[in-house]
């Protein structure tokens, strides 16, 4: 996963779920709303078009009661392999989530590339732990979700 380290925030984990289940956690608006964002946040989706070029418009509700409007475009969707999301309002970034089957589950590689280094550095102290919390919430959501398939 190439990228400018000044503009990029990365995390990787092995998750004990199949790539299709993790991809499904992005594809299902109800499931996605349950885990997206840092600990303590909730989401209200206003538009959710899970297809390449589709819009995802939502409000994140912070634990302090603040509302954070977000607008994204799904730019690349490869079932059970990759989700690429363009955050089209400030702060501008592209999130690439790569999924690869490994023994015991899936290796998830998360790369969030901001349009400029200044913005990335300004939000790094907030975004890096928030991304880890996001993945913690994903794991909890999938652990509680009914498992489909073999």
N, C-alpha and C positions, 0 to 999 in steps of 0.2 A: 504494500500500500504506500506508494510514493506520496510525497507532499512536503511542503515547506513547514519545518518544525515551529517556526515563529507564528504560523497561522493555523496549525493543526493540533487538535486534541484527540488522543487515541486511547482506547482501552480494548483489551481482549480478555475473553473468558471462555472456559469450557463449560457449557451448560448441559445438564443431564436430560436433554430433550432432543428429539429428532429435528433436523433442519425444517421439515414441513410444519412442525408444531410452532417453532419460533416464527417462521414466515407467517403462519396463521395468526399469530398474536399481533402482527402489523395489519393483516388483511381484515380482521374483525373489528368494526368500530367499537362494539361494546367491550371487547377484551382490551383493545388498545387504550380506550378511555380509562380503564381500571388501573393501568400501570404506567402510563406515559407521564414523565416529569419526575422531579425530585420528591423525596419523602414529604408528606403533608399536603401535596397539591392534588387538586381534582380538576377534571376537564368537562367542558360542555362543547360538543361538536356542533358546528353550524353547517358545515359541508364536508362530506367525506366521499370522494370518488376514487376508490382504490383501483387505478389503472394508470398506465403511463400517460402523463399529461393531465392527470386528474388533480382537482383541487382538494386541499384539506385545510379547512378554516375552523379554528377553535379558540376557546378562551380557557386559559389556565387560571384556576382560582387558588391563590396562595393561602397558606395557613393564617396569614395576617389579614385576610379579607380582600387583598388587592387582586385586581383582574388584569391578566396579561393576554392581550389579543395576539394571535399567531395566524399566519397564512403561509401555506406551503404548497408545493407542487410535487407530485410523485414523478420523478424524471426517468427512473429505470426500475423495473420490477421483473425479477427472474425468480419464479417460484422455487422456494426452498434453497435459494442461493444468494440473492442480493436484493436489497431495498435501498434506493437512492432517493433522498428527499431534499428538495431545494427550499430553504426557509426564505421566502420572498418578501419579508418585511424585516425591519431592523431588529436585531443584528443579522446581517446577511451572511449565510453560510450554506454549505452543502454537507449533508450527513450521508455517509455511505456505510451500510451495514452488510458485511459479507458473512455468509454462513457456509461452513464446511463440515461434513460428517466426519467424526473421529470416534475412536473407541470410547464408548460410554456416553456419547451424545454429540454435541455440535460445538465447534470452535466458532465463536462469534467475534468478529473484528469490527470495531466501531471507530470510524474516523470522521471527525467533524472539522471541516476546513472553512475557516472564515475568509471573507473576501479581502480583508486587510489585516496586517499584523497588529496594528494599533488597537483595533477592536478586540482581536483575540487576546492580546495581553491584558486589556482592561477587564475582560470577563473571565479570564483563566481561573482565578481563585474561586469563582462561583461555579463555573461550568464543569471543571474536572470532578469535584466531588458530586455534583448533581448528576453527571453521567453515570457514575458508579451507583448512586441511589436509584437511578432509572433502571439499571440492569438488575439490582436487588429486587425491585418491584416487579420486573418482568418474570424473574424466577418464581416469586411468590404467586403471581397471577397464573402462571402455567402449572405450578404445583397444585393449585386449587381448581384448575379448569378440567372438565371432563376430557379424557384422552380419547382421540379418535384414531381408528386404523389399527394396524398390527403393532 
